[in-house]
């Protein structure tokens, strides 16, 4: 089993930055991909960024050039640096992990609000 705990959400103004962190515990050696998703009420959960154990990354088009994902495999942590935030980035952000056996794990979510 893998447990994920996020931190770092909050309220910022447009153009500002936030850094989200997620710490995995438990059987972290089985984790292949880690990433971040976001969701607003009444909408589907959207993949924001993912990073595989070898370091390859993937971003949704709307955040390319503004967000950067990184991970520390030894510590089981993943970080999302979010710059130039926009109101449309407002959502609950969820940390995600996928194991080599294609089991999915989710954090409890952290609110990010971008508003003037």
N, C-alpha and C positions, 0 to 999 in steps of 0.2 A: 504494500500500500504506500501511497505517496500523499502527503499533505502539503498544501500550498497556502502561504499567508502573504497577502499584499500589504504594502504601505506606501504612503506618499501622495495620496490624492488631496484635493483641496479646491479652493476657489481662487482663480487668478483672472487678471484682465487680459483682453486680447493682445497678442504680441508677446506675452510673458512666457515663462518656461516652468515646467514641472518635471520631476523625476519620480517615476514609479519603480518600486522594487518588489521582488517576490522571492521568498525563501522557501525552498522545498525541504521536506524532512521525510524520514522513512527510507524506503528503498530507492534512493536517488540514482543508484547505478543502473536502473532499468529505464531511465528517462532518455528518450531520443531527441524529441523536439520540445522546445519550450516557446511560449509566446504570449501575446496579449490579444484579447478580444474586447469589444465594447458593445454596449446595448443601451438603447433608450426605451422607455415604456411604449409598448405596442409595436415595437420593431424587432426584426430578427437580430440575433447576435452577429456582429461583424468581426471578421478577422482583421486585426490591425497590423501585426507584425509577428513573424516567427523566426526562430533561429535553431538550426539543427546542431547536433553535438559537434560536428566538424567546423561549424562557424558560418555556414551558408545562411543567408537571410532572405526574407521575403516581406514586402510591404504592400499594403493597399495603396492604390495610386494617390489617394487624397492626402496621404501623410508623407509621401516620398520627398526627401530633401528637408523635412522638418523633424521627423522622429528618427531616433537611432536605438536599435535593440542590441543588447550585449548580454553575455552570460559567463558565469564562472562554473565550469563543469565540476570542479573539485568541491566547491561549496554548495552547489545546487541552487544557485541564485540566477535570476534574470532581471535585467533592468531596462526600462524604457525611458529614454531621455526625450522629452517633448518640448520642442522650441517653436516659437512663432505660433502659439496656440490661437485657435479661432473659435468663435462661438459654436460652430458645428462640431467641434471636438468634444463638446459636453456629452458625457455619458457615464455609465458605470463601467469601469474597466476591470476585466477579469484576467487573472493569470491562468495559464493553461499549460498542461504538460501531457505529452503522449509517450507511452512506453514503446519498447521494441515489439511488444505483443499487441500493440494498437489498442491499449486501454487509455482512456482519457481521464484526466484529473483537472479539477477546477478549484480556484480560490473562492473566497467569499465575496469578492468584489470591493472596489474602492471608487468613490464618487469623484469625478473630475468635472468642475463647472468653470466655464470660461464666459465671463460676463463683465460688461463695463458698469 
